[in-house]
Amino acid sequence: MSSYGQPYWWDGQPKPPRLSALPDRCDLLIIGAGYTGLSAAITAASNGVDVCVVDAQHPGFGASSRNGGMCGAHPRLSLAATSKQFGEKTARGLFNEAGIAFEYFEGLIKIFKINCQYQKTGRIQLAWTRADFEAQKKMAADMNRDTEFKVDVVERDELPAHLKTDHYFGGLFYEQHGGLQPRRFVDGLLRTALQTGASVVPDMPIRRIQKTVSGYIAETDGPTIRAEKVLVATNGYSKGAGAMRWLSRRVFPLPSYIIATEPLPKSLIDHIAPGRRMMVETRARHSYWRVSPDGKRIIWGGRAAIRQADLEYAAARLKATMTEIWPDLWDVTLSHAWKGNTGYTFSNAPHVGQVGGVHYAAGYCGGGVVIAPYLGMKAAFQAMGDKRGRTAYSNTELTTRPYHLGGFPWFLEPADRWYNWVVDGRQIRQAQKDRGI
């Protein structure tokens, strides 16, 4: 039986612990109870701060329990492209901080005993064309020479050890990367935040934040709460007035769609994905896939559309792409299809900072499983005025565009057509040419 709408990760999971009522006041109000907000709460509460976390839905309702569960921390763009945007010093800082972020992420799991089925599988970024592979090799050489972040080049004849297909020309192997069960991870962060003394309040959307002489007043549809400091951690679900509207103009929701297959025979999984890696490709479809933590299913995601689309349509497009890579899955039934919003920025990089005295960390561009908890910690320290909040991600910037006023990102509709008709078609033709078709 197919389940369209509810993430596969939610199946059979226990109900979250009993949550809190909204207090009258707190030292630090955190808006958003996903990876960022809960990690920030753990940091602040562990350092004696009276913390309240509120969420418009239940904790982790957004991307934190809907993503593909792939764990990596390197910047989205190459070292050269990142240097061009933010300068060489900041670019190197971002790449060098990747290892630190990963250590923090793994520390959360280990120290607080979060049972999230974390597996260190490694991840391969697969080159769709010959030109993509040449660019990958250059990127690897730059990173290995100029930063502490290391990556291995995988030649085309080495790919069969990782996956069964002849569609790619090589790839990059990130040995440190892995995968987890997203819902279990966010639930583990929630329990830890509560254990450290933070209040967590569900179903409490904040409509407005008003600055006062002594701090802030946050308005809901009902009661208000006073706070000395405020930290916004809503990422791709940002909306509201004031600082939240400022953020929504700079971090826009880019939908990502995911499908899960029915349970498959072990022999079939062994045949198509012998390496059990996390995998992502370079083409504009941004397909990514993995074997489920129990080893029985394929979880496949990507840009079935970069606009809000019907799940039946999105699932059909994702399955068509999946069976293009793995024809063996043509007759496989899908058990789940769902979507969530990635918080995307015009600069392709996250940022930690403040606006009007309100702190925030946001803009993970699809890579938030590791970097969101890490930057949530950094944002909490910054709100506390603690030097441990220093990070190269405060040297990036959040920019906007005149055509984006916040709220509904209307420009994704024409962008979707452009990618489908022009970019995707061009990449298909180039790949066919490279393969001599």
Secondary structure as GFF3:
##gff-version 3
##sequence-region A 1 437
A	DSSP	beta_strand	3	4	.	.	.	ID=ss1
A	DSSP	three_ten_helix	8	10	.	.	.	ID=ss2
A	DSSP	beta_strand	25	31	.	.	.	ID=ss3
A	DSSP	alpha_helix	35	46	.	.	.	ID=ss4
A	DSSP	beta_strand	51	54	.	.	.	ID=ss5
A	DSSP	three_ten_helix	63	65	.	.	.	ID=ss6
A	DSSP	beta_strand	70	71	.	.	.	ID=ss7
A	DSSP	alpha_helix	79	86	.	.	.	ID=ss8
A	DSSP	alpha_helix	88	111	.	.	.	ID=ss9
A	DSSP	beta_strand	123	126	.	.	.	ID=ss10
A	DSSP	alpha_helix	130	146	.	.	.	ID=ss11
A	DSSP	beta_strand	152	155	.	.	.	ID=ss12
A	DSSP	three_ten_helix	156	161	.	.	.	ID=ss13
A	DSSP	beta_strand	170	174	.	.	.	ID=ss14
A	DSSP	beta_strand	178	179	.	.	.	ID=ss15
A	DSSP	alpha_helix	182	195	.	.	.	ID=ss16
A	DSSP	beta_strand	199	201	.	.	.	ID=ss17
A	DSSP	beta_strand	208	211	.	.	.	ID=ss18
A	DSSP	beta_strand	216	219	.	.	.	ID=ss19
A	DSSP	beta_strand	224	232	.	.	.	ID=ss20
A	DSSP	three_ten_helix	235	237	.	.	.	ID=ss21
A	DSSP	alpha_helix	243	248	.	.	.	ID=ss22
A	DSSP	beta_strand	251	261	.	.	.	ID=ss23
A	DSSP	alpha_helix	266	272	.	.	.	ID=ss24
A	DSSP	beta_strand	278	281	.	.	.	ID=ss25
A	DSSP	beta_strand	288	291	.	.	.	ID=ss26
A	DSSP	beta_strand	298	302	.	.	.	ID=ss27
A	DSSP	alpha_helix	311	325	.	.	.	ID=ss28
A	DSSP	three_ten_helix	327	329	.	.	.	ID=ss29
A	DSSP	beta_strand	334	345	.	.	.	ID=ss30
A	DSSP	beta_strand	351	355	.	.	.	ID=ss31
A	DSSP	beta_strand	358	362	.	.	.	ID=ss32
A	DSSP	alpha_helix	368	384	.	.	.	ID=ss33
A	DSSP	three_ten_helix	387	389	.	.	.	ID=ss34
A	DSSP	three_ten_helix	392	394	.	.	.	ID=ss35
A	DSSP	alpha_helix	412	418	.	.	.	ID=ss36
A	DSSP	pi_helix	419	423	.	.	.	ID=ss37
A	DSSP	alpha_helix	424	434	.	.	.	ID=ss38
###
